[in-house]
């Protein structure tokens, strides 16, 4: 630092002498150069201190037995932070064990908020948690905690840690649990230690599982839907018991996570032949692909269907052969559902030819799985063979005014299956009313 200041001072004098011999108009330029030289030297000095010194903060302390006076050795102590940046910077949570005097220490920490937790697993489980703060990069702080039973009379506790497939503690997760026989899943958060703790007042058998990453951040209804694809662990809880169950969280498979980080999904090229009910080729005929449908049955027997609507236009050749390219954006939308474990699903495209009924074309599941492989860059091709298009039925609808009985032009007619939920009909009615329109009564028809 002294050498740096000496250099600046010497060069400053030379510059000043030169400026005295120059015109006064150079004074501001010389002053600016001096400030720049001081600033450069100062920042170089700070960088040297940062590289040489690193993080010097330390959290140390003592764990006491339940009496609050006797130091307790052999206790597992963890340190973490509620701040994502600190957990990433210092690879938190970190684990230590108290010595014979109940002491522990964590060093190499930077300024910020930290949480210390002590856990003693014997036939009975004891726990203690304390929060602290390092106010500077080289600060030291002491923490003293007293162990307390994790469970009290009249309740049972289910607790443990959530990890990845690689046995790494996972803080970005949610735990779902329910009593066996119940339909509703309850949720419990995972804290900065990757630990969850559930207190229940009813004895019995419980199912518990964990959801991580993208799934944990999904809306509640999606989390509950995905929870049906989990393989929950079953445990028995009795009054006053504390049962530890470590969980591996359901996450997007690694190949999906890697592709989501930047690589584009490959496109899907679907090819085949369109024929009518008599087996004749539907040649040189325009057609549209109007939707991609994902449907199936969950492990608990519930049915689900998701539909993405679009409008891809193409035309068959002189032999009735067709080729259509499904874009990346459409395929990307349903990836989490397609890879959810233990869910049986099918993927179908809807093909619409003028004068014919809409037709569903099934896509093999192995083709969808091939789309998810990171090393696949080119469009994935699937041959669906002959696709039979049927005439279906013609439905003629006359729209008239209820009062005057006169025809109404340019009316919107919605045709849907008789299984459509009444909530959908009510939503459409509200939409028409909101936009200043009118709606008539629903009419049912059968073939």
Helices and strands as residue ranges (DSSP letters): H 2-21, G 24-26, H 27-53, E 57-64, E 76-80, H 84-89, E 94-97, E 103-109, E 112-121, E 125-134, E 140-146, E 148-149, E 156-163, E 173-179, E 186-189, E 195-200, E 204-212, G 215-217, H 220-227, E 233-237, E 242-244, E 247-248, H 254-260, E 268-275, E 286-297, E 303-315, E 321-326, H 328-332, H 335-339, E 344-353, E 359-363, H 365-371, E 380-388, H 422-434
